[in-house]
Amino acid sequence: MIKRIRAIIAVALLITLTTTYAEAINPKALGFSKKGLEKITRVYEDEVKEGHIPGAVILIKRYGKIVYAEAIGYQNKSKNISMKRNNIFRNYSMTKPFIAVATMQLMEQGKLTLADPVSKFIPELKDMKVAIEVKEGDKITYKLVPARREIQIIDLLRHTSGIVYGEITKNKLLQEAYKQQELVNEHLAYDVRSLTPEQEITAFSKVPLSTEPGTNWEYSLSVDLLGRIVEKVSGQRLSDYLKQNIFTPLNMVDTGFYITENNLSRLAEPLSIDPFTHQPIHLIDVSEQPANDSGGAGSVTTADDYLNFATMMLDLGSVNHQHILSPASIKLMTSDQLGNRTTLPYSPGQLLMGIDGYTFGLGFMVRKENGLAGVLGSKGEYMWAGAAGTFFWVEPEKDLAVVVMTQVPGPVRPYYRRLIKDLVDSALIN
């Protein structure tokens, strides 16, 4: 009897392996050129050999099947540890889409509306001031004036709140104010996890806005603040809410805000020195629970976990019988939410990939047209990326989802995003 059971299991495993192998070696059935996919591997292997990147995990999914799955290069080059598909990566700003989905879930539950003022949940942010630039000859000063309207939930989702990143803004007054309130970590960019949630809220209440709420797109700490609102509305710590309502239903077993000791050996590391700027590379410490769960830049994840999330978005809110969000919410999030608003100092496309042609939805950058952009893609595709090199996009028109996990921070990031976009889309043959 035992032998018979073992034989059945062996046959089942063989069928599984054969199916997976067939999917991997028959890309034409999913509309891809085999040579085109091989080119992706070759290009990234060359980047590793040149010492430009440590390695990468790349997953491509179309028509519900994974057509490409490669772990290339090193998880840790200094220790000569090869990259594996299940390695864990610092996600940085690719955390933001999680918070956008959580916010829309709370909206669907009737616990908030997108037009609600932020002060409804955080009263400290009711009477905000705007720092207006005043030019007197060659001298630039700033005066503070009361905001004409309050920041709304939708402003946090689409980065039109007037909140900034102290590391990016051109406003000198805000640069200094953010440093004083520890909303800029002078030792490590984009890391405000040492503040408690209440300390962070107090800090936001003490810094002026760069522009009137609702008028200008400026990439910012808005989603960190939105994470505090998710906590206020749900009554849960952000990581607990996300685990219960997004990560567990989507089988994102390795996604969270720190890595437990037994999984630290799976953490992918960057090169020690940036090969382009020749500066030392330092990334956030994810070995212990932070003081606050940073909704803007604090999560860790794997390529497969994030592909599960991207698949849910592509499938309009449900996957494997798990309902996360309604199709109506997904469509609203992945549509243009900027209209004719200004995008200073950088537009979404300029910031992410160094090109024009993109607008912003609620948590995602969205392509306006098939043209108007210097990279391959299609109208309606949406995406975002992280400061350490992670990147994903979804092309609904092509039923396509792509996740790229690597730890390559620095000014070269826009180039690698354009590179993989062009390589993947040019590999499509129908």
Buried (B, 14 or more C-beta within 10 A) or exposed (E): EEEEEEEEEEEEEEEEEEEEEEBBEEBEEBBBBBEBBBBBBEBBBEBBEEEBBBBBBBBBBBEEBBBBBBBBBBBBBEEEBEBEBBBBBBBBBBBBBBBBBBBBBBBBEEBBEBEBBBBBBBEBBBEBBBBBEEEEEEEEEBEEEEBEEBBBBBBBBBBBBBBBBBBBBEBEBBBEBBBEBBBBBEEBBBBBBEBEBEBBBEBBBEBBBBBBBBBBBBBBBBBBBBBBBBBBBBEBBBBEBBBEBBBEBBBBEBBBBBBEEEBEEBBBBBBEEBBEEEEEBEBBEBEEBBEBBBBBBBBBBBBBBBBBBBBBBBBBBBBEEBEBBBEEBBBBBBBBBBEEBEBEBBBBBBBBBBBBBBBBBBBBBBBBEBEEBEBBBBBBBBBBBBBBBBBBBBBBEBBBBBBBBBBBBBEBBBBBBBBBBBBBBEBBEE
